[in-house]
Amino acid sequence: MATPDEATENASAASVLGTEIALTAALRALIKAHPHPTLLADEFVQQRQFSQAQLEASSLHEKALQRFELTWALILHKDPAQEVRLVSEL
């Protein structure tokens, strides 16, 4: 049986994961419906670089970077119905 601290940690992790999955699903829907996918892809590259630099400069950067990469992977999930490449080669 889990301790109270473990139970709280598990519930918190589940809550964060549920929120993350819901938000990434909403973003994927917006991406698919965007009228200018090339401009969107360029903006994604810029925003990702800016956000990653902020995380790398923070004191919690390693764990935050892991979650950052996971979230980007969820957002940019390869959907066979999506014809547009949303991330340019870096």
PyMOL CGO cylinders between C-alpha atoms (Angstrom):
from pymol import cmd
from pymol.cgo import CYLINDER

trace = [
    CYLINDER, 0.00, 0.00, 0.00, 1.25, 3.48, -0.86, 0.3, 1, 1, 1, 1, 1, 1,
    CYLINDER, 1.25, 3.48, -0.86, 2.17, 5.96, 1.83, 0.3, 1, 1, 1, 1, 1, 1,
    CYLINDER, 2.17, 5.96, 1.83, 0.17, 9.21, 1.97, 0.3, 1, 1, 1, 1, 1, 1,
    CYLINDER, 0.17, 9.21, 1.97, 3.09, 11.06, 0.34, 0.3, 1, 1, 1, 1, 1, 1,
    CYLINDER, 3.09, 11.06, 0.34, 3.31, 8.48, -2.47, 0.3, 1, 1, 1, 1, 1, 1,
    CYLINDER, 3.31, 8.48, -2.47, -0.45, 8.61, -3.01, 0.3, 1, 1, 1, 1, 1, 1,
    CYLINDER, -0.45, 8.61, -3.01, -0.33, 12.41, -3.24, 0.3, 1, 1, 1, 1, 1, 1,
    CYLINDER, -0.33, 12.41, -3.24, 2.60, 12.27, -5.65, 0.3, 1, 1, 1, 1, 1, 1,
    CYLINDER, 2.60, 12.27, -5.65, 0.84, 9.70, -7.84, 0.3, 1, 1, 1, 1, 1, 1,
    CYLINDER, 0.84, 9.70, -7.84, -2.39, 11.73, -7.89, 0.3, 1, 1, 1, 1, 1, 1,
    CYLINDER, -2.39, 11.73, -7.89, -0.45, 14.87, -8.78, 0.3, 1, 1, 1, 1, 1, 1,
    CYLINDER, -0.45, 14.87, -8.78, 1.42, 13.10, -11.59, 0.3, 1, 1, 1, 1, 1, 1,
    CYLINDER, 1.42, 13.10, -11.59, -1.85, 11.70, -12.95, 0.3, 1, 1, 1, 1, 1, 1,
    CYLINDER, -1.85, 11.70, -12.95, -3.43, 15.15, -12.86, 0.3, 1, 1, 1, 1, 1, 1,
    CYLINDER, -3.43, 15.15, -12.86, -0.52, 16.74, -14.69, 0.3, 1, 1, 1, 1, 1, 1,
    CYLINDER, -0.52, 16.74, -14.69, -0.46, 13.99, -17.31, 0.3, 1, 1, 1, 1, 1, 1,
    CYLINDER, -0.46, 13.99, -17.31, -4.21, 14.26, -17.90, 0.3, 1, 1, 1, 1, 1, 1,
    CYLINDER, -4.21, 14.26, -17.90, -3.94, 18.02, -18.30, 0.3, 1, 1, 1, 1, 1, 1,
    CYLINDER, -3.94, 18.02, -18.30, -0.93, 17.70, -20.60, 0.3, 1, 1, 1, 1, 1, 1,
    CYLINDER, -0.93, 17.70, -20.60, -2.67, 15.18, -22.85, 0.3, 1, 1, 1, 1, 1, 1,
    CYLINDER, -2.67, 15.18, -22.85, -5.85, 17.28, -23.06, 0.3, 1, 1, 1, 1, 1, 1,
    CYLINDER, -5.85, 17.28, -23.06, -3.92, 20.43, -23.95, 0.3, 1, 1, 1, 1, 1, 1,
    CYLINDER, -3.92, 20.43, -23.95, -1.77, 18.69, -26.53, 0.3, 1, 1, 1, 1, 1, 1,
    CYLINDER, -1.77, 18.69, -26.53, -4.88, 17.19, -28.17, 0.3, 1, 1, 1, 1, 1, 1,
    CYLINDER, -4.88, 17.19, -28.17, -6.40, 20.67, -28.39, 0.3, 1, 1, 1, 1, 1, 1,
    CYLINDER, -6.40, 20.67, -28.39, -3.18, 22.05, -29.88, 0.3, 1, 1, 1, 1, 1, 1,
    CYLINDER, -3.18, 22.05, -29.88, -3.02, 19.26, -32.46, 0.3, 1, 1, 1, 1, 1, 1,
    CYLINDER, -3.02, 19.26, -32.46, -6.59, 20.10, -33.52, 0.3, 1, 1, 1, 1, 1, 1,
    CYLINDER, -6.59, 20.10, -33.52, -5.67, 23.77, -33.91, 0.3, 1, 1, 1, 1, 1, 1,
    CYLINDER, -5.67, 23.77, -33.91, -2.53, 22.86, -35.86, 0.3, 1, 1, 1, 1, 1, 1,
    CYLINDER, -2.53, 22.86, -35.86, -4.47, 20.71, -38.29, 0.3, 1, 1, 1, 1, 1, 1,
    CYLINDER, -4.47, 20.71, -38.29, -6.97, 23.51, -38.91, 0.3, 1, 1, 1, 1, 1, 1,
    CYLINDER, -6.97, 23.51, -38.91, -4.41, 26.32, -39.25, 0.3, 1, 1, 1, 1, 1, 1,
    CYLINDER, -4.41, 26.32, -39.25, -4.74, 28.23, -42.56, 0.3, 1, 1, 1, 1, 1, 1,
    CYLINDER, -4.74, 28.23, -42.56, -0.98, 28.94, -42.91, 0.3, 1, 1, 1, 1, 1, 1,
    CYLINDER, -0.98, 28.94, -42.91, 0.94, 25.81, -41.92, 0.3, 1, 1, 1, 1, 1, 1,
    CYLINDER, 0.94, 25.81, -41.92, 4.33, 27.06, -43.17, 0.3, 1, 1, 1, 1, 1, 1,
    CYLINDER, 4.33, 27.06, -43.17, 4.14, 30.18, -41.02, 0.3, 1, 1, 1, 1, 1, 1,
    CYLINDER, 4.14, 30.18, -41.02, 2.98, 28.04, -38.11, 0.3, 1, 1, 1, 1, 1, 1,
    CYLINDER, 2.98, 28.04, -38.11, 5.95, 25.69, -38.52, 0.3, 1, 1, 1, 1, 1, 1,
    CYLINDER, 5.95, 25.69, -38.52, 8.38, 28.63, -38.54, 0.3, 1, 1, 1, 1, 1, 1,
    CYLINDER, 8.38, 28.63, -38.54, 6.81, 30.04, -35.38, 0.3, 1, 1, 1, 1, 1, 1,
    CYLINDER, 6.81, 30.04, -35.38, 6.97, 26.64, -33.68, 0.3, 1, 1, 1, 1, 1, 1,
    CYLINDER, 6.97, 26.64, -33.68, 10.70, 26.45, -34.35, 0.3, 1, 1, 1, 1, 1, 1,
    CYLINDER, 10.70, 26.45, -34.35, 11.28, 29.94, -32.90, 0.3, 1, 1, 1, 1, 1, 1,
    CYLINDER, 11.28, 29.94, -32.90, 9.11, 29.37, -29.84, 0.3, 1, 1, 1, 1, 1, 1,
    CYLINDER, 9.11, 29.37, -29.84, 10.65, 25.99, -29.13, 0.3, 1, 1, 1, 1, 1, 1,
    CYLINDER, 10.65, 25.99, -29.13, 14.18, 27.41, -29.26, 0.3, 1, 1, 1, 1, 1, 1,
    CYLINDER, 14.18, 27.41, -29.26, 13.23, 30.32, -26.98, 0.3, 1, 1, 1, 1, 1, 1,
    CYLINDER, 13.23, 30.32, -26.98, 11.46, 28.07, -24.48, 0.3, 1, 1, 1, 1, 1, 1,
    CYLINDER, 11.46, 28.07, -24.48, 14.25, 25.51, -24.45, 0.3, 1, 1, 1, 1, 1, 1,
    CYLINDER, 14.25, 25.51, -24.45, 16.83, 28.25, -23.73, 0.3, 1, 1, 1, 1, 1, 1,
    CYLINDER, 16.83, 28.25, -23.73, 14.72, 29.42, -20.77, 0.3, 1, 1, 1, 1, 1, 1,
    CYLINDER, 14.72, 29.42, -20.77, 14.52, 25.89, -19.38, 0.3, 1, 1, 1, 1, 1, 1,
    CYLINDER, 14.52, 25.89, -19.38, 18.24, 25.27, -19.83, 0.3, 1, 1, 1, 1, 1, 1,
    CYLINDER, 18.24, 25.27, -19.83, 18.95, 28.42, -17.82, 0.3, 1, 1, 1, 1, 1, 1,
    CYLINDER, 18.95, 28.42, -17.82, 16.67, 27.38, -14.95, 0.3, 1, 1, 1, 1, 1, 1,
    CYLINDER, 16.67, 27.38, -14.95, 17.75, 25.47, -11.85, 0.3, 1, 1, 1, 1, 1, 1,
    CYLINDER, 17.75, 25.47, -11.85, 15.29, 22.67, -12.64, 0.3, 1, 1, 1, 1, 1, 1,
    CYLINDER, 15.29, 22.67, -12.64, 16.38, 22.33, -16.22, 0.3, 1, 1, 1, 1, 1, 1,
    CYLINDER, 16.38, 22.33, -16.22, 17.03, 18.55, -16.48, 0.3, 1, 1, 1, 1, 1, 1,
    CYLINDER, 17.03, 18.55, -16.48, 13.62, 17.34, -15.35, 0.3, 1, 1, 1, 1, 1, 1,
    CYLINDER, 13.62, 17.34, -15.35, 11.87, 20.27, -17.00, 0.3, 1, 1, 1, 1, 1, 1,
    CYLINDER, 11.87, 20.27, -17.00, 13.65, 19.56, -20.29, 0.3, 1, 1, 1, 1, 1, 1,
    CYLINDER, 13.65, 19.56, -20.29, 12.52, 15.94, -20.18, 0.3, 1, 1, 1, 1, 1, 1,
    CYLINDER, 12.52, 15.94, -20.18, 8.89, 17.01, -19.77, 0.3, 1, 1, 1, 1, 1, 1,
    CYLINDER, 8.89, 17.01, -19.77, 9.39, 19.71, -22.42, 0.3, 1, 1, 1, 1, 1, 1,
    CYLINDER, 9.39, 19.71, -22.42, 10.57, 17.12, -24.94, 0.3, 1, 1, 1, 1, 1, 1,
    CYLINDER, 10.57, 17.12, -24.94, 7.71, 14.76, -24.05, 0.3, 1, 1, 1, 1, 1, 1,
    CYLINDER, 7.71, 14.76, -24.05, 5.17, 17.54, -24.48, 0.3, 1, 1, 1, 1, 1, 1,
    CYLINDER, 5.17, 17.54, -24.48, 6.59, 18.53, -27.87, 0.3, 1, 1, 1, 1, 1, 1,
    CYLINDER, 6.59, 18.53, -27.87, 6.45, 14.89, -28.91, 0.3, 1, 1, 1, 1, 1, 1,
    CYLINDER, 6.45, 14.89, -28.91, 2.78, 14.76, -27.91, 0.3, 1, 1, 1, 1, 1, 1,
    CYLINDER, 2.78, 14.76, -27.91, 1.97, 18.03, -29.68, 0.3, 1, 1, 1, 1, 1, 1,
    CYLINDER, 1.97, 18.03, -29.68, 3.73, 17.04, -32.88, 0.3, 1, 1, 1, 1, 1, 1,
    CYLINDER, 3.73, 17.04, -32.88, 2.40, 13.50, -32.83, 0.3, 1, 1, 1, 1, 1, 1,
    CYLINDER, 2.40, 13.50, -32.83, 2.65, 12.12, -36.35, 0.3, 1, 1, 1, 1, 1, 1,
    CYLINDER, 2.65, 12.12, -36.35, -0.86, 11.84, -37.66, 0.3, 1, 1, 1, 1, 1, 1,
    CYLINDER, -0.86, 11.84, -37.66, -1.20, 10.10, -41.04, 0.3, 1, 1, 1, 1, 1, 1,
    CYLINDER, -1.20, 10.10, -41.04, -4.15, 12.37, -41.87, 0.3, 1, 1, 1, 1, 1, 1,
    CYLINDER, -4.15, 12.37, -41.87, -1.96, 15.44, -41.45, 0.3, 1, 1, 1, 1, 1, 1,
    CYLINDER, -1.96, 15.44, -41.45, -0.14, 16.34, -44.65, 0.3, 1, 1, 1, 1, 1, 1,
    CYLINDER, -0.14, 16.34, -44.65, 1.98, 19.21, -43.32, 0.3, 1, 1, 1, 1, 1, 1,
    CYLINDER, 1.98, 19.21, -43.32, 5.41, 18.82, -41.74, 0.3, 1, 1, 1, 1, 1, 1,
    CYLINDER, 5.41, 18.82, -41.74, 5.25, 21.08, -38.66, 0.3, 1, 1, 1, 1, 1, 1,
    CYLINDER, 5.25, 21.08, -38.66, 8.88, 21.03, -37.57, 0.3, 1, 1, 1, 1, 1, 1,
    CYLINDER, 8.88, 21.03, -37.57, 11.65, 21.95, -39.93, 0.3, 1, 1, 1, 1, 1, 1,
    CYLINDER, 11.65, 21.95, -39.93, 14.98, 20.13, -39.73, 0.3, 1, 1, 1, 1, 1, 1,
    CYLINDER, 14.98, 20.13, -39.73, 17.33, 21.90, -37.30, 0.3, 1, 1, 1, 1, 1, 1,
]
cmd.load_cgo(trace, "trace")
